[in-house]
């Protein structure tokens, strides 16, 4: 679920992982923390909330909460992403700043 949400988060910023690769920006997950608090069962509908924890020009921390249909937090997670490439820091920082200003 975290991987799917990461992809959607970056697409909402304005470019997907494949778009970043075309621009020679190489995103990588370097750390992942998960904490399971309660089980989920099929066919329950889950909501995953993703927020920016911290960011700097070449790294970002994403923080996740998974909620069940009752609004109970059943999972929390954090991922740390870094990227390399000649223009990576500038591109990512601009997109993240614009996204933060919209919210």
MARROBA-907080 format. One record per atom (N, C-alpha, C): x, y, z; residue in one letter. Coordinates in steps of 0.001 Angstrom, whole numbers, padded with zeros to 6 digits, always signed. Layout:
// residues N
XYZa
...
// end
This chain:
// residues 103
+000813-001194+000000x
+000000+000000+000000x
+000859+001261+000000x
+001968+001217+000757x
+002835+002394+000836x
+003399+002717-000539x
+003829+001697-001282x
+004409+001921-002611x
+003393+002553-003561x
+002169+002069-003530x
+001122+002639-004385x
+000886+004095-004008x
+000842+004389-002724x
+000588+005755-002265x
+001741+006688-002625x
+002999+006180-002569x
+004156+006997-002967x
+004017+007409-004418x
+003689+006455-005275x
+003535+006756-006702x
+002471+007829-006909x
+001346+007678-006240x
+000259+008655-006387x
+000685+010024-005861x
+001397+010043-004726x
+001873+011306-004146x
+002750+012061-005144x
+003724+011373-005741x
+004616+012040-006694x
+003871+012462-007958x
+002904+011664-008412x
+002088+012083-009566x
+001310+013349-009231x
+000779+013435-007995x
+000050+014637-007582x
+000963+015855-007504x
+002269+015631-007292x
+003237+016733-007296x
+003459+017244-008709x
+003088+016447-009690x
+003230+016905-011062x
+004082+016023-011943x
+004671+014979-011362x
+005393+014052-012215x
+005576+012706-011537x
+005478+011663-012361x
+005572+010291-011879x
+007025+009855-011784x
+007241+008661-011265x
+008596+008119-011208x
+009192+008022-012615x
+008389+007618-013602x
+008926+007518-014966x
+009278+008901-015525x
+008479+009930-015186x
+008804+011298-015605x
+010123+011746-014979x
+010307+011437-013689x
+011555+011817-013019x
+012748+011145-013678x
+012606+009863-014031x
+013705+009151-014681x
+014054+009778-016024x
+013048+010236-016763x
+013298+010901-018048x
+014102+012188-017870x
+013952+012837-016692x
+014678+014074-016396x
+016006+013807-015677x
+016420+012536-015648x
+017647+012110-014967x
+017588+012334-013460x
+016394+012298-012899x
+016213+012356-011461x
+015965+010920-011009x
+016799+010435-010122x
+016706+009041-009690x
+016190+008950-008265x
+014862+008822-008083x
+014333+008717-006726x
+014617+007340-006135x
+014889+007300-004862x
+015132+006019-004192x
+014595+006085-002769x
+013988+004996-002328x
+013571+004874-000932x
+014772+004320-000188x
+015249+005068+000810x
+016424+004621+001561x
+016079+004128+002961x
+014853+004397+003400x
+014447+003933+004724x
+012935+003832+004757x
+012449+002827+005467x
+011017+002602+005592x
+010729+002085+006991x
+009765+002695+007643x
+009318+002256+008969x
+007814+002007+008896x
+007381+000835+009366x
+005961+000495+009405x
+005579+000077+010808x
+004391+000476+011218x
+003882+000004+012500x
+002432-000412+012298x
+002182-001710+012455x
+000837-002237+012342x
+000171-002153+013703x
-001015-001554+013746x
-001723-001351+015005x
-002950-002240+015120x
-003578-002549+014002x
-004774-003386+013993x
-004925-004009+012605x
-005586-005150+012507x
-005748-005794+011197x
-006845-005130+010355x
-006763-005358+009067x
-007806-004963+008126x
-008280-006244+007454x
-009537-006308+007102x
-010081-007509+006480x
-010841-007143+005212x
-010781-008027+004234x
-011540-007862+002996x
-013012-007976+003339x
-013892-007202+002841x
-013831-006171+001818x
-013772-004760+002382x
-013149-004572+003513x
-013078-003260+004159x
-012398-002232+003247x
-012929-001028+003224x
-012346+000068+002453x
-011397+000823+003375x
-010160+001017+002918x
-009137+001704+003711x
-008827+003057+003087x
-008446+004005+003921x
-008018+005329+003465x
-006580+005517+003898x
-005729+005934+002957x
-004326+006195+003283x
-004084+007691+003138x
-003656+008315+004219x
-003349+009745+004231x
-001833+009886+004156x
-001352+010700+003234x
+000078+010921+003059x
+000381+012394+003275x
+001394+012655+004092x
+001821+014036+004365x
+003327+014125+004221x
+003806+015341+003975x
+005250+015581+003963x
+005690+015779+005400x
+006672+014983+005823x
+007234+015151+007163x
+008268+016262+007140x
+009376+016007+006503x
+010447+016996+006347x
+010946+016917+004906x
+011548+018001+004447x
+012203+017922+003141x
+013367+018893+003066x
+014290+018532+002218x
+015465+019331+001878x
+015653+019137+000372x
+016562+019875-000251x
+016678+019784-001714x
+016831+018377-002295x
+017486+017472-001600x
+017699+016139-002173x
+017055+015021-001372x
+016137+015349-000459x
+015477+014287+000306x
+014125+014756+000815x
+013253+013789+001027x
+011933+014072+001585x
+011509+012892+002455x
+010797+013199+003512x
+010206+012182+004374x
+008694+012253+004156x
+008096+011114+003830x
+006649+011032+003706x
+006119+010253+004897x
+005007+010715+005457x
+004398+010106+006636x
+003001+009636+006232x
+002663+008405+006589x
+001408+007788+006173x
+000590+007337+007376x
-000720+007414+007240x
-001646+006807+008189x
-002679+006040+007377x
-002931+004814+007773x
-003974+004021+007141x
-005142+003941+008111x
-006323+004323+007634x
-007525+004306+008467x
-008520+003280+007935x
-009213+002624+008861x
-010264+001703+008443x
-011565+002478+008242x
-012643+001765+007963x
-013922+002429+007676x
-014470+003201+008872x
-014036+002833+010083x
-014488+003532+011295x
-013642+004765+011599x
-012601+005016+010785x
-011715+006152+011015x
-010599+005850+011997x
-010454+004588+012370x
-009411+004147+013291x
-008081+004011+012551x
-006995+004493+013132x
-005670+004334+012526x
-005218+002901+012769x
-005014+002164+011679x
-004611+000762+011818x
-003160+000517+011401x
-002536+001539+010816x
-001161+001403+010353x
-000562+002796+010232x
+000691+002938+010615x
+001440+004171+010347x
+002730+003777+009652x
+003260+004692+008863x
+004503+004420+008143x
+005223+005730+007843x
+006520+005608+007621x
+007358+006720+007164x
+008296+006177+006105x
+008488+006936+005043x
+009501+006595+004052x
+010405+007795+003853x
+011670+007519+003635x
+012658+008564+003356x
+013160+008346+001937x
+013054+009385+001128x
+013445+009322-000288x
+014611+010275-000530x
+015550+009834-001325x
+016617+010722-001799x
+016655+010611-003312x
+017244+011602-003966x
+017388+011551-005409x
+018679+012212-005819x
+019173+011711-006935x
+020373+012277-007519x
+020053+012722-008929x
+020981+013366-009527x
+020780+013881-010876x
+021149+015347-010899x
+021514+015849-012053x
+022018+017217-012156x
+021053+018304-011700x
+019752+018102-011881x
+018781+019144-011518x
+017780+018648-010483x
+018061+017508-009895x
+017085+016855-009010x
+016641+017731-007852x
+017573+018271-007096x
+017229+019053-005917x
+016332+020222-006233x
+016671+020954-007273x
+015892+022130-007670x
+014485+021729-008120x
+014383+020697-008968x
+013084+020263-009473x
+012163+019797-008348x
+012664+018932-007506x
+011844+018362-006438x
+011452+019436-005435x
+012406+020271-005027x
+012106+021318-004041x
+011016+022253-004537x
+011084+022653-005792x
+010058+023548-006354x
+008682+022893-006313x
+008634+021618-006726x
+007345+020919-006758x
+006772+020764-005353x
+007612+020392-004397x
+007144+020199-003023x
+006682+021537-002442x
+007439+022600-002657x
+007046+023916-002142x
+005711+024353-002736x
+005522+024166-004034x
+004250+024531-004670x
+003101+023712-004094x
+003356+022433-003873x
+002325+021569-003343x
+001940+021990-001925x
+002926+022348-001106x
+002664+022782+000275x
+001850+024072+000289x
+002120+024981-000642x
+001426+026263-000684x
-000044+026085-001060x
-000346+025055-001848x
-001731+024806-002259x
-002582+024266-001127x
-001978+023621-000141x
-002737+022955+000932x
-002993+023852+002092x
// end
